[in-house]
Amino acid sequence: MTAAEHGILPAQAIRALFQRERIIAPRSPDPDQIQPASLDLRLGPVAYRVRASFLPGAGTPVAEKLERLKLHAIDLKDGAVLETGCVYIVPLLESLALAPDISATTNPKSSTGRLDVFTRVITDGGRAFDTVPAGYNGPLYAEISPRTFPVLVREGSRLSQIRFRVGQSLVSDDALLAIHLAHGIVSGGGTTAEEDDTEAVIAGGVHLTIDLEGEGPGSLIGYRGKRHTGVIDVDAKAAQDPLDFWEPIYHRGKSELILDPNEFYILMSREAVHVPPLFAAEMVPFDPLVGEFRVHYAGFFDPGFGHAAIGGAGARAVLEVRSHEVPFIVEHGQTVGRLVYEQMLDRPDSLYGEGIGSNYQGQSLKLSKHFRAD
C-alpha cells in the first residue's frame, strides 16, 4: 500500500526526524520513547516555579517571559516533588527544526492525564497551547500543574507527547462511517455497525457515552481521587496501592453520578473503540455547553489501539473527568466526548500493543500504570 500525501507521521518517520536533526536532543531517544504515531517528550534538568500560567505571544521567546514570572528554580537531576496547586515550567530535552510542511500538536500522556496532572506544551512565539506551527524552529517547554496528587519527577521523565503531521489529515464524517462499516471502530453502547442509528453517533467524530452501570448493581464504575495523599513517582510502575489515592465508586441502583466541584474522577466509556493500523485518533470535548465538566485531558489513541489482531478486540476509553464551579449530574449513556480520526502517512512499523510498553491495550476501567492491579 502506498503512503498517503497528507497525514500523521508514523514511528519510522519520527526516527528519521531524529536522524535528520529535525528533532534535536542532547542524548539519543529512550528505547520506548517513539510510539506508533507520537513521540514522548522528556523533561530537562531544571524546573521553574512561576507565578502564573502564560503564553509568550507572537515574536516573544518563552525564556524572556519566564525570566519575569519565575519564582525559583528546582534541580530535577536527582528528582524533585512538584506540589499540587503550583505551576511549573520545564524546558524539554527535545527541540525542533521542522520542515515547512510539518506541523505538530501535543497532549498529556495517558498516564499523566490519569494522575490529574495538568500539562501543556509551549513554543516560542506561541499564541496557543499544545500547538506547534509548520516549520517551527526552537525549544519546547512543558507547563505542569499537579491538581490532585503531588508528583515526583526527574530529568528524562515523560509527561507529554507530540504528534507530527503533513497537511490536513482529519477524516470526514462520511469517510469515518465507511471506515466504521469496514473495520468496526466502535462497538457497544448502541453503536454497532449493524444498527440503524450509526450515522447519528458519527457527527464531528465518533460520539462516546459514559458507563455508569458497569456489570450491574454493586459493580465498580469509577474512582474519585483522594485529597492529602502521598507522592506519586511518575517513573515507577505498579508502585502504589490504589486505595491510598482513590475512593472506588460502585453502581448503587441509580445510573447517575453527581460530580462534586473541583474533584477528579476516573470513569469509562460504554463503547469499546478500535483504531485501525492506518489511522490515529484523538479524544476531544463533546460540547462545553452541555455541562459544567471537562472530560479527558489526555487524548491521543495510537494505531493498533483496541486492534483484535494484537489482543485488543476493542478497548474502552478511560475518561478523566473534572467538574467545574457547580455540582453536576451525569447520567448513564450521556455523550461526553468525540473520538476524531486522522489518516496516517503510512502504516507504523510497530502498532500499539506490539511490545513497546503499551500499558492500556484491551483496557476496561483502569487506573494509570503507577498503581498495583487488584
C-alpha positions as CSV (number, residue, x, y, z in Angstrom):
1,M,0.0,0.0,0.0
2,T,1.4,3.4,-0.9
3,A,1.8,6.2,1.6
4,A,-0.7,8.9,1.8
5,E,0.2,12.5,0.8
6,H,-1.2,14.0,4.0
7,G,-1.4,12.5,7.4
8,I,0.2,11.7,10.7
9,L,3.9,10.7,10.7
10,P,4.4,7.1,11.9
11,A,7.2,5.8,14.2
12,Q,9.7,5.2,11.4
13,A,9.3,8.8,10.1
14,I,9.8,10.1,13.6
15,R,13.0,8.2,13.9
16,A,14.1,9.8,10.6
17,L,13.4,13.2,12.1
18,F,16.0,12.5,14.7
19,Q,18.4,11.3,12.1
20,R,18.0,14.4,10.0
21,E,18.2,16.6,13.2
22,R,14.7,17.9,12.7
23,I,14.3,16.7,16.3
24,I,17.3,17.7,18.4
25,A,18.2,16.3,21.9
26,P,21.3,16.1,24.0
27,R,21.0,12.3,24.1
28,S,19.5,9.5,22.0
29,P,15.9,8.6,22.3
30,D,14.9,6.2,25.0
31,P,14.1,2.7,23.7
32,D,10.3,3.1,24.2
33,Q,10.1,6.8,23.6
34,I,8.9,6.6,20.0
35,Q,5.3,5.4,19.8
36,P,3.4,4.3,16.7
37,A,2.2,7.8,15.9
38,S,3.8,10.0,18.5
39,L,6.9,10.8,20.5
40,D,7.1,11.1,24.2
41,L,8.8,14.3,25.3
42,R,11.4,14.3,28.1
43,L,11.8,16.8,30.9
44,G,15.0,18.7,31.1
45,P,17.3,19.1,34.2
46,V,15.6,22.1,35.7
47,A,12.0,23.3,36.5
48,Y,10.9,26.8,37.3
49,R,8.0,27.6,39.6
50,V,6.1,30.5,38.1
51,R,3.5,32.9,39.4
52,A,1.0,32.1,36.8
53,S,0.4,30.3,33.5
54,F,1.2,32.3,30.4
55,L,1.6,32.3,26.6
56,P,4.5,34.2,25.2
57,G,2.7,35.7,22.2
58,A,3.9,36.4,18.7
59,G,7.6,37.3,18.5
60,T,8.3,36.6,22.2
61,P,10.6,33.8,23.4
62,V,9.3,31.7,26.3
63,A,12.6,32.4,28.1
64,E,12.0,36.1,28.1
65,K,8.6,35.8,29.8
66,L,9.9,33.1,32.1
67,E,12.6,35.5,33.4
68,R,9.9,37.9,34.6
69,L,7.5,35.3,36.0
70,K,9.7,32.7,37.7
71,L,9.8,32.4,41.4
72,H,12.7,29.9,41.8
73,A,14.5,27.1,40.0
74,I,14.3,23.4,41.0
75,D,17.0,20.9,40.2
76,L,15.5,17.8,38.6
77,K,18.7,15.8,38.1
78,D,18.1,13.7,41.2
79,G,14.3,14.2,41.3
80,A,12.1,16.7,42.9
81,V,8.4,16.9,44.0
82,L,6.0,19.2,42.2
83,E,3.3,20.3,44.6
84,T,-0.4,20.5,43.9
85,G,-1.8,23.9,43.1
86,C,1.5,25.2,41.8
87,V,2.5,26.0,38.2
88,Y,5.9,24.9,36.8
89,I,7.7,25.5,33.5
90,V,10.2,22.9,32.4
91,P,12.4,23.2,29.3
92,L,12.2,19.9,27.5
93,L,15.2,17.9,26.2
94,E,13.7,17.9,22.7
95,S,13.8,20.9,20.5
96,L,12.6,21.1,16.9
97,A,13.7,22.3,13.5
98,L,10.7,21.3,11.4
99,A,10.4,21.3,7.6
100,P,8.0,23.9,6.3
101,D,5.3,21.3,5.6
102,I,5.4,19.6,9.0
103,S,3.3,20.9,12.0
104,A,2.6,19.2,15.3
105,T,0.2,19.0,18.3
106,T,0.9,17.9,21.8
107,N,-1.1,16.3,24.6
108,P,-0.5,14.8,28.0
109,K,0.4,11.1,28.0
110,S,-2.4,8.8,29.2
111,S,-0.7,8.1,32.5
112,T,-0.3,11.8,33.1
113,G,-3.9,12.6,32.5
114,R,-5.0,9.7,34.8
115,L,-3.0,11.3,37.6
116,D,-4.8,14.7,37.1
117,V,-1.5,16.4,36.2
118,F,-2.5,19.3,34.0
119,T,0.3,19.5,31.4
120,R,0.6,21.7,28.3
121,V,3.4,22.4,25.8
122,I,4.5,25.9,24.9
123,T,6.6,27.1,22.0
124,D,8.5,30.4,21.4
125,G,6.1,33.0,20.0
126,G,3.2,30.7,20.8
127,R,-0.4,32.1,20.8
128,A,-2.0,28.7,21.7
129,F,-1.0,25.8,24.0
130,D,-0.2,22.4,22.6
131,T,0.2,23.7,19.0
132,V,3.5,23.7,17.0
133,P,3.2,25.6,13.7
134,A,4.6,24.2,10.5
135,G,8.3,24.9,10.1
136,Y,8.8,25.7,13.8
137,N,12.4,26.1,14.8
138,G,13.1,26.3,18.5
139,P,12.8,24.9,22.0
140,L,9.8,23.3,23.7
141,Y,8.6,23.9,27.2
142,A,6.2,21.9,29.4
143,E,3.8,23.7,31.7
144,I,3.0,21.4,34.6
145,S,0.4,21.8,37.3
146,P,-0.5,18.8,39.5
147,R,-4.1,19.1,40.6
148,T,-4.9,16.2,42.9
149,F,-1.6,14.4,43.8
150,P,1.9,15.7,44.3
151,V,4.3,14.0,41.9
152,L,8.0,13.1,41.9
153,V,9.7,13.9,38.5
154,R,13.2,13.9,37.3
155,E,15.3,14.8,34.2
156,G,14.0,12.4,31.5
157,S,10.5,11.9,32.9
158,R,7.9,11.8,30.2
159,L,4.6,13.6,30.8
160,S,3.7,14.9,27.4
161,Q,3.7,13.5,23.8
162,I,3.9,15.1,20.4
163,R,2.2,14.1,17.1
164,F,3.6,15.3,13.8
165,R,1.5,15.8,10.6
166,V,1.8,16.8,7.0
167,G,-1.2,18.8,5.7
168,Q,-4.8,18.2,6.6
169,S,-5.3,14.7,7.8
170,L,-8.7,14.7,9.6
171,V,-11.1,12.1,8.4
172,S,-14.5,13.4,7.4
173,D,-17.7,12.0,8.9
174,D,-18.7,10.3,5.6
175,A,-15.3,8.6,5.3
176,L,-15.4,7.8,9.0
177,L,-18.7,6.0,8.6
178,A,-17.3,3.9,5.8
179,I,-14.3,3.0,7.9
180,H,-16.6,2.1,10.7
181,L,-18.7,-0.2,8.5
182,A,-15.5,-1.8,7.2
183,H,-13.4,-2.1,10.4
184,G,-15.8,-1.7,13.3
185,I,-14.1,1.3,15.0
186,V,-16.7,1.4,17.8
187,S,-18.9,-1.2,19.4
188,G,-21.3,-1.4,22.3
189,G,-23.4,1.4,23.6
190,G,-25.9,1.0,20.8
191,T,-23.4,1.9,18.1
192,T,-22.5,-1.4,16.3
193,A,-22.2,-1.3,12.6
194,E,-25.4,-3.2,12.0
195,E,-27.6,-0.7,13.9
196,D,-29.7,1.9,12.2
197,D,-28.5,4.8,14.4
198,T,-24.9,4.5,13.4
199,E,-24.9,7.8,11.5
200,A,-26.4,9.6,14.5
201,V,-23.4,8.9,16.6
202,I,-20.8,10.0,13.9
203,A,-21.0,13.8,13.8
204,G,-17.8,15.7,14.1
205,G,-16.2,12.3,15.0
206,V,-17.5,9.2,16.9
207,H,-19.6,10.2,19.9
208,L,-18.7,8.4,23.1
209,T,-21.0,8.0,26.1
210,I,-20.4,7.3,29.8
211,D,-20.9,4.0,31.5
212,L,-22.4,4.3,35.0
213,E,-23.9,0.8,35.2
214,G,-20.8,-1.4,34.8
215,E,-21.8,-5.0,35.2
216,G,-24.9,-4.2,37.3
217,P,-25.7,-3.2,40.9
218,G,-22.7,-3.4,43.2
219,S,-20.1,-3.3,40.3
220,L,-17.2,-0.9,40.1
221,I,-17.9,2.0,37.8
222,G,-15.2,4.5,38.6
223,Y,-12.8,6.2,41.1
224,R,-12.6,9.6,42.8
225,G,-9.2,11.0,43.7
226,K,-8.5,11.4,47.4
227,R,-7.0,14.6,48.9
228,H,-3.9,15.0,51.0
229,T,-2.2,11.8,49.8
230,G,1.4,10.8,49.5
231,V,3.7,11.5,46.5
232,I,3.5,9.5,43.2
233,D,6.7,8.8,41.4
234,V,5.8,9.2,37.7
235,D,8.5,6.8,36.6
236,A,7.6,4.0,39.0
237,K,5.2,1.4,37.6
238,A,2.8,-0.6,39.9
239,A,4.4,1.0,43.0
240,Q,1.3,2.3,44.8
241,D,-1.7,0.8,46.5
242,P,-4.8,2.3,44.7
243,L,-6.8,2.7,47.9
244,D,-4.2,5.1,49.3
245,F,-5.1,7.5,46.5
246,W,-8.5,6.6,45.2
247,E,-12.0,6.1,46.5
248,P,-13.8,3.4,44.5
249,I,-17.3,4.3,43.1
250,Y,-19.9,1.5,42.8
251,H,-23.2,1.3,40.9
252,R,-25.8,1.5,43.7
253,G,-29.0,1.4,41.7
254,K,-29.3,4.8,40.2
255,S,-27.5,5.2,36.8
256,E,-26.2,8.7,37.6
257,L,-23.4,10.3,39.4
258,I,-23.1,13.8,41.0
259,L,-19.7,15.3,40.1
260,D,-18.5,17.4,43.0
261,P,-16.8,20.8,42.1
262,N,-13.1,20.5,41.7
263,E,-13.0,16.8,42.3
264,F,-11.3,14.4,39.9
265,Y,-12.9,11.2,38.6
266,I,-11.8,8.2,36.5
267,L,-14.7,6.8,34.6
268,M,-15.2,4.7,31.5
269,S,-17.0,4.9,28.1
270,R,-19.8,2.5,27.3
271,E,-18.3,1.9,23.9
272,A,-15.2,-0.1,23.0
273,V,-13.1,1.7,20.4
274,H,-10.7,0.4,17.8
275,V,-8.0,2.4,15.9
276,P,-7.1,0.5,12.7
277,P,-3.4,0.5,11.7
278,L,-3.7,3.2,9.0
279,F,-5.4,5.7,11.4
280,A,-4.7,7.6,14.6
281,A,-7.4,9.1,16.8
282,E,-7.8,11.8,19.4
283,M,-10.4,12.4,22.1
284,V,-11.8,15.9,22.0
285,P,-14.5,17.5,24.2
286,F,-18.1,17.0,23.1
287,D,-19.6,20.4,23.7
288,P,-18.7,22.7,26.6
289,L,-22.3,24.0,26.5
290,V,-23.9,20.7,27.6
291,G,-22.4,20.5,31.1
292,E,-20.1,22.1,33.7
293,F,-17.4,19.5,33.4
294,R,-14.3,18.6,31.4
295,V,-13.5,15.2,30.1
296,H,-10.2,13.6,29.0
297,Y,-7.0,15.6,29.5
298,A,-5.0,13.0,27.5
299,G,-6.4,12.4,24.1
300,F,-4.1,10.5,21.7
301,F,-5.0,7.0,20.6
302,D,-2.3,5.3,18.5
303,P,-2.7,3.0,15.5
304,G,-3.5,-0.5,16.8
305,F,-5.3,0.6,20.0
306,G,-8.0,-2.0,20.6
307,H,-6.9,-3.9,17.4
308,A,-8.1,-7.5,17.6
309,A,-5.1,-8.9,15.8
310,I,-2.8,-7.9,18.7
311,G,-5.1,-8.7,21.6
312,G,-7.2,-5.6,21.7
313,A,-10.7,-6.7,20.4
314,G,-11.8,-3.2,21.2
315,A,-10.9,-1.2,24.3
316,R,-12.9,1.2,26.5
317,A,-11.9,4.8,26.6
318,V,-11.0,5.8,30.1
319,L,-12.4,9.2,30.9
320,E,-10.6,11.7,33.1
321,V,-13.4,13.9,34.4
322,R,-13.4,17.1,36.5
323,S,-16.4,19.2,37.3
324,H,-16.1,23.0,37.4
325,E,-17.8,25.5,39.6
326,V,-21.0,23.8,40.5
327,P,-22.1,20.2,41.2
328,F,-23.3,18.5,38.0
329,I,-25.2,15.2,37.4
330,V,-24.0,12.9,34.6
331,E,-26.3,10.0,33.6
332,H,-25.5,6.7,32.1
333,G,-25.4,6.9,28.3
334,Q,-24.8,10.7,28.3
335,T,-22.5,11.8,25.4
336,V,-19.3,13.1,26.9
337,G,-16.7,13.2,24.1
338,R,-15.9,12.7,20.5
339,L,-13.2,10.5,19.0
340,V,-11.8,12.1,15.8
341,Y,-9.7,10.1,13.4
342,E,-6.8,11.1,11.2
343,Q,-5.1,9.4,8.3
344,M,-1.6,8.1,8.8
345,L,1.1,8.9,6.2
346,D,2.0,5.3,6.3
347,R,1.4,2.2,8.4
348,P,3.6,2.3,11.5
349,D,6.3,-0.4,11.6
350,S,5.1,-1.2,15.1
351,L,1.5,-0.9,16.3
352,Y,0.2,-0.1,19.8
353,G,0.4,-3.2,21.9
354,E,3.2,-4.8,19.9
355,G,5.9,-4.9,22.6
356,I,6.6,-1.2,23.0
357,G,5.4,-0.7,26.6
358,S,1.7,-0.2,25.7
359,N,0.0,-0.1,29.1
360,Y,-3.6,0.2,28.1
361,Q,-4.3,-2.3,25.3
362,G,-7.6,-4.1,25.8
363,Q,-8.4,-2.0,28.8
364,S,-11.7,-1.5,30.6
365,L,-11.8,0.7,33.7
366,K,-8.1,1.1,34.5
367,L,-6.0,3.5,36.6
368,S,-2.7,4.7,35.5
369,K,0.3,2.3,35.3
370,H,1.6,3.7,38.7
371,F,-0.9,1.6,40.7
372,R,-0.9,-2.1,41.5
373,A,-3.6,-4.2,40.0
374,D,-6.2,-5.7,42.3
